[in-house]
Amino acid sequence: MYSKELSKILGLLLNVNPSNRPDCDSILCNSIILKRMDFNKNIDYGCQAQLLNTIKLPRNMNEINLKLPKTKKYEE
């Protein structure tokens, strides 16, 4: 059994309607998440965090599949 707080966060993240799912900034600003963050570490937390700046996309989006890892097919 999970805590009520974890269930609330998972409910937000797993929302069926994509437009109702929170973005990264909203998740980081959520009071449940904020109270569990360790602000003593020297990490840029909070609503102004630029989490997606580390993702590098090719200039030609037709080449995106060349940059992504290959899919793994699992057999049972």
TORKOL-4160 file (C-alpha; in steps of 0.2 Angstrom, whole numbers, padded with zeros to 4 digits, m for minus):
76
<pt num="1" X="0000" Y="0000" Z="0000"/>
<pt num="2" X="0007" Y="0017" Z="m0005"/>
<pt num="3" X="0005" Y="0033" Z="0005"/>
<pt num="4" X="m0009" Y="0045" Z="0001"/>
<pt num="5" X="0004" Y="0058" Z="m0005"/>
<pt num="6" X="0012" Y="0046" Z="m0017"/>
<pt num="7" X="m0005" Y="0041" Z="m0023"/>
<pt num="8" X="m0010" Y="0059" Z="m0027"/>
<pt num="9" X="0007" Y="0062" Z="m0036"/>
<pt num="10" X="0005" Y="0046" Z="m0046"/>
<pt num="11" X="m0013" Y="0051" Z="m0050"/>
<pt num="12" X="m0007" Y="0068" Z="m0057"/>
<pt num="13" X="0007" Y="0060" Z="m0068"/>
<pt num="14" X="m0004" Y="0046" Z="m0074"/>
<pt num="15" X="m0019" Y="0056" Z="m0080"/>
<pt num="16" X="m0027" Y="0049" Z="m0095"/>
<pt num="17" X="m0029" Y="0066" Z="m0103"/>
<pt num="18" X="m0012" Y="0072" Z="m0108"/>
<pt num="19" X="m0017" Y="0091" Z="m0107"/>
<pt num="20" X="m0022" Y="0088" Z="m0088"/>
<pt num="21" X="m0005" Y="0081" Z="m0084"/>
<pt num="22" X="0007" Y="0093" Z="m0075"/>
<pt num="23" X="0023" Y="0099" Z="m0083"/>
<pt num="24" X="0040" Y="0097" Z="m0075"/>
<pt num="25" X="0039" Y="0115" Z="m0067"/>
<pt num="26" X="0022" Y="0111" Z="m0059"/>
<pt num="27" X="0028" Y="0094" Z="m0052"/>
<pt num="28" X="0043" Y="0103" Z="m0044"/>
<pt num="29" X="0032" Y="0116" Z="m0037"/>
<pt num="30" X="0019" Y="0104" Z="m0029"/>
<pt num="31" X="0019" Y="0105" Z="m0010"/>
<pt num="32" X="0020" Y="0086" Z="m0008"/>
<pt num="33" X="0037" Y="0086" Z="m0018"/>
<pt num="34" X="0043" Y="0102" Z="m0011"/>
<pt num="35" X="0042" Y="0096" Z="0007"/>
<pt num="36" X="0052" Y="0081" Z="0003"/>
<pt num="37" X="0066" Y="0090" Z="m0007"/>
<pt num="38" X="0083" Y="0092" Z="0001"/>
<pt num="39" X="0087" Y="0110" Z="m0001"/>
<pt num="40" X="0104" Y="0108" Z="0007"/>
<pt num="41" X="0111" Y="0101" Z="m0009"/>
<pt num="42" X="0118" Y="0113" Z="m0021"/>
<pt num="43" X="0105" Y="0109" Z="m0035"/>
<pt num="44" X="0094" Y="0121" Z="m0045"/>
<pt num="45" X="0077" Y="0116" Z="m0039"/>
<pt num="46" X="0061" Y="0125" Z="m0041"/>
<pt num="47" X="0049" Y="0132" Z="m0053"/>
<pt num="48" X="0063" Y="0140" Z="m0063"/>
<pt num="49" X="0073" Y="0124" Z="m0066"/>
<pt num="50" X="0077" Y="0122" Z="m0084"/>
<pt num="51" X="0076" Y="0103" Z="m0085"/>
<pt num="52" X="0074" Y="0101" Z="m0103"/>
<pt num="53" X="0089" Y="0112" Z="m0108"/>
<pt num="54" X="0100" Y="0096" Z="m0108"/>
<pt num="55" X="0091" Y="0087" Z="m0122"/>
<pt num="56" X="0099" Y="0090" Z="m0139"/>
<pt num="57" X="0088" Y="0088" Z="m0154"/>
<pt num="58" X="0095" Y="0086" Z="m0172"/>
<pt num="59" X="0092" Y="0101" Z="m0183"/>
<pt num="60" X="0083" Y="0090" Z="m0196"/>
<pt num="61" X="0069" Y="0081" Z="m0186"/>
<pt num="62" X="0068" Y="0068" Z="m0199"/>
<pt num="63" X="0085" Y="0062" Z="m0192"/>
<pt num="64" X="0077" Y="0060" Z="m0174"/>
<pt num="65" X="0076" Y="0041" Z="m0175"/>
<pt num="66" X="0095" Y="0040" Z="m0179"/>
<pt num="67" X="0098" Y="0049" Z="m0162"/>
<pt num="68" X="0086" Y="0038" Z="m0152"/>
<pt num="69" X="0091" Y="0022" Z="m0144"/>
<pt num="70" X="0085" Y="0006" Z="m0153"/>
<pt num="71" X="0069" Y="m0002" Z="m0146"/>
<pt num="72" X="0071" Y="m0018" Z="m0137"/>
<pt num="73" X="0058" Y="m0032" Z="m0141"/>
<pt num="74" X="0055" Y="m0043" Z="m0126"/>
<pt num="75" X="0049" Y="m0060" Z="m0128"/>
<pt num="76" X="0040" Y="m0070" Z="m0114"/>
